[in-house]
Amino acid sequence: MSEIKGPVMDGLKKMEFFKHLTGKVYLSHYQAILDIDPDTLNL
């Protein structure tokens, strides 16, 4: 998941959503892509 806005993030935390998530949460799409494929910068 990426680009989750503050109020939505707060709601997901209250619902304990992240206890069931097997992946990561990123502040931006760019950070997520770099984590998945670090060679993206070499394009």
C-alpha positions as CSV (number, residue, x, y, z in Angstrom):
1,M,0.0,0.0,0.0
2,S,1.2,3.5,-0.7
3,E,0.0,7.1,-0.5
4,I,-2.4,6.5,2.4
5,K,-3.7,9.9,3.7
6,G,-3.7,10.7,7.4
7,P,-7.4,10.3,8.2
8,V,-7.5,7.0,6.3
9,M,-4.3,5.8,8.0
10,D,-5.8,6.6,11.4
11,G,-9.0,4.7,10.6
12,L,-7.0,1.6,9.5
13,K,-4.9,1.7,12.7
14,K,-8.0,1.8,14.8
15,M,-9.4,-1.2,13.0
16,E,-6.1,-3.0,13.5
17,F,-5.9,-3.5,9.8
18,F,-2.1,-3.6,9.8
19,K,-2.0,-6.7,12.0
20,H,-3.4,-8.6,9.1
21,L,-1.3,-7.0,6.3
22,T,1.5,-9.1,5.0
23,G,3.1,-6.4,2.9
24,K,4.5,-2.9,3.6
25,V,3.1,0.5,3.8
26,Y,4.9,3.3,1.9
27,L,4.6,7.1,2.1
28,S,4.8,7.3,-1.7
29,H,4.4,5.2,-4.9
30,Y,8.0,6.1,-5.7
31,Q,9.3,4.6,-2.5
32,A,7.3,1.4,-3.0
33,I,8.6,1.0,-6.6
34,L,12.2,1.5,-5.4
35,D,11.8,-1.1,-2.7
36,I,10.3,-3.6,-5.1
37,D,12.8,-2.9,-7.9
38,P,15.9,-0.9,-6.9
39,D,17.1,-0.9,-10.6
40,T,14.2,1.4,-11.5
41,L,16.7,4.3,-11.0
42,N,18.8,2.9,-13.8
43,L,16.2,3.5,-16.5
